């Protein structure tokens, strides 16, 4: 519950409980709170109360509205605030606001303490929990002749020969399947005749050609002589 106490020169003039809505303050008689003071405007200010909250609003007065010595246009009122309007002081009191402030202070203290405890707990967990270690990887098995795969030779029947069978040499007469193929016979050689190696036919052709040339030349000489 909120209320205001109106004082002038330290004398208690009036006291009002604030209801929901607006309480108009001014020199005019149509205000909810009339203050007979030449320094107060006809409609000087108003106090608006909504649920448990109240605020003061200046209505364009000539000399202004002050809260705790500061001139304001609008101001949310808290328990213990003093409004100055003209030569009057209005004390605002709110029991709910006072209780809420105490509860808020306790809540803020509790949240701060909780955050501090949470931070300390996280720091303890970081100290206690060591980082996970990596498992050592087994070394790769070295390749040795014993680990090499064995070569198996199959025959035509599709049965693998047991054991480590060596490949046949290229010079062997046997093939990979272990069978021997007959070597084809070489073609027969024919003896050449003696006349095949003689140069006589070539010499005959050359001599005949020379003879024909000489005869032709001689005839030409006789004709053109």
Buried (B, 14 or more C-beta within 10 A) or exposed (E): EBEBBBBBEEEEEBEBEBEEEBBBBBBEEEBBBBBEBEBBBEBBBBBBBEEEBBBBBBBEBEBBBBBEEEEBEEBEBBBEBBBBBBEBBBBBBBEEBEEBEEEEEEEEEEEEEEEEEEEEEEEEEEEEEEEEEEEEEEEEEEEEEEEEEEEEBEEEEEEEEEEEBEEBEEEEEEEEEEEEEEEEEEEEEEEEEEEEEEEEEEEEEEEEEEEEEEEEEEEEEEEEE
